[in-house]
Amino acid sequence: MRRLSRAHALPAVGTLVNQPAYRLLQERYPRPLVVEAIRERLEAEREAGGGQGGSGGGDSPPLEGERLAAVEARLAGWTAPRLRRVINATGVILHTNLGRAPLSAAAVAAVQEAAAGYGNLELDLKTGRRGERAALVSELLCRLAGAEAGLAVNNNAAAVLLALAALARGREVVVSRGQLVEIGGSFRMPDVMRLSGARMVEVGTTNRTRAADYEEAVGPRTAALLRVHTSNFRVTGFTESASLEEMAAVARRHQLLLLDDLGSGALEAVQGGNGGGRDPRSGSPGRRDGGSPPLFDEPTVAESVRLADVVTFSGDKLLGGPQAGVVVGRAEPVARMAKHALARAVRVDKLSLAALEATLRQRLLGHAADVPVERMLLMAPKEIRRRAGFWLVKLADRGVPTRLLEGQSAVGGGSLPGHGLPTVLLALEGPASRLAAALREGEPPVVARVEADLCCLDPRTVLKGEDETLVDAVEAAYKTVVG
Ligand SMILES: *Cc1c(COP(=O)(O)O)cnc(C)c1O
């Protein structure tokens, strides 16, 4: 009974929407959206009123201003941008939850150019005939990887799926039990294998697989051997795995394909140099001179291409480009992949292709230092310390107490597990998880790392030009939490 009488007291949606204040809202939001927001608000009022039972408290209608503000807040919430720029202060360079690799300025410019107009995506400008979008990067890929053929698809999971479907459907693929990886939640090798229509034959054990294990598993239905880079974990202790050389020998003997899912795709060994401190302005990656030992023990694409028939890796891991799956290898199997029906379903979009092409060109020209991922990997300890010190001084001026700590950055994104890069962290004084939450909810959001009960910020992953914004955001967050 009360419900009914209260509902009766509420104004009609149609009356409200024509009132001046709600008309004003319609200059910013379409009328049907305003109507929907009013309807939901009135519904909430009705429910709130009904929920109060027989007590008299709920009977006075909410103030008109309060209702208007609630409707406006609803509209603002519905239309606020969800995908937002954040500052990555975690020190994890390829942070999957933060979108992995930030693009270089050249790649961003290429995306903008491709996005705003038409392009020769599938048109051969010489002949006027239809062209292949994937061909736009294949030459660059071949030259960089020393491969016969190259192909770009939507992401590396798609590249692996396409390779298995095109080259091994209805047949067997031999893979080590130590390499049945799960990457980023839903990429599980056994599932991908099943989806592709290939049958997985597991060999060896979690910690040891020898060349002879592959050899014994080969039968009349075997199509390929697959190596999967165990990108996000390390098995240590009593371990053994067949080298790619040994696998290639088995594959050759039995005329099988050798597929190598590299995952992160370092084009060349990342050279450590003098503390990773090469001059970023020199433009030269300074790698092939062999002057310094590699920074990581990571298989390179070029090494892999020499031995495997098909090599796959991500565009947005160590390559430092957009989300994409990169395929390089021998001409015949790569062509079979390009022609497969699935290739159309997993094709790369034109914006990613533009960014990928720009990133590959930078690498070919020796401008790798302009690729943010590369810059972060090689950031000199001196520079990191200088930036953390700058933050500390700025924040101290504004009454925010912090201190510097030695710590480790991580490559992340399933690249180089267990490999930390020495860094200097700025630790905030105060309740760590509340500070981290306030930073996350600030404007712009800052993602920090909570370590040893301290809210820490790592300069390595904070991009050029973000320092001042970061300092402002930290000050604001600190004052919200501590006062
Ligand atoms: C990251 C990774 C993948 C998945 O790549 P996406 O580009 O995220 O689809 C597949 N295999 C390996 C070994 C990886 O490291």
The ligand as a MOL file (V3000), in Angstrom:
LIG
                    3D

  0  0  0     0  0            999 V3000
M  V30 BEGIN CTAB
M  V30 COUNTS 15 15 0 0 0
M  V30 BEGIN ATOM
M  V30 1 C 53.2590 -13.9870 -24.9750 0
M  V30 2 C 53.3210 -15.3060 -25.5840 0
M  V30 3 C 52.2870 -15.7820 -26.3960 0
M  V30 4 C 51.0360 -14.9900 -26.6350 0
M  V30 5 O 51.3190 -13.8530 -27.3890 0
M  V30 6 P 50.2020 -12.7120 -27.5810 0
M  V30 7 O 50.8550 -11.7330 -28.5120 0
M  V30 8 O 49.9100 -12.1780 -26.2370 0
M  V30 9 O 49.0100 -13.3440 -28.1990 0
M  V30 10 C 52.4240 -17.0200 -26.9560 0
M  V30 11 N 53.5190 -17.7820 -26.7360 0
M  V30 12 C 54.5370 -17.3620 -25.9550 0
M  V30 13 C 55.7060 -18.2530 -25.7460 0
M  V30 14 C 54.4700 -16.1110 -25.3560 0
M  V30 15 O 55.4740 -15.6810 -24.5710 0
M  V30 END ATOM
M  V30 BEGIN BOND
M  V30 1 1 1 2
M  V30 2 1 2 3
M  V30 3 2 2 14
M  V30 4 1 3 4
M  V30 5 2 3 10
M  V30 6 1 4 5
M  V30 7 1 5 6
M  V30 8 2 6 7
M  V30 9 1 6 8
M  V30 10 1 6 9
M  V30 11 1 10 11
M  V30 12 2 11 12
M  V30 13 1 12 13
M  V30 14 1 12 14
M  V30 15 1 14 15
M  V30 END BOND
M  V30 END CTAB
M  END
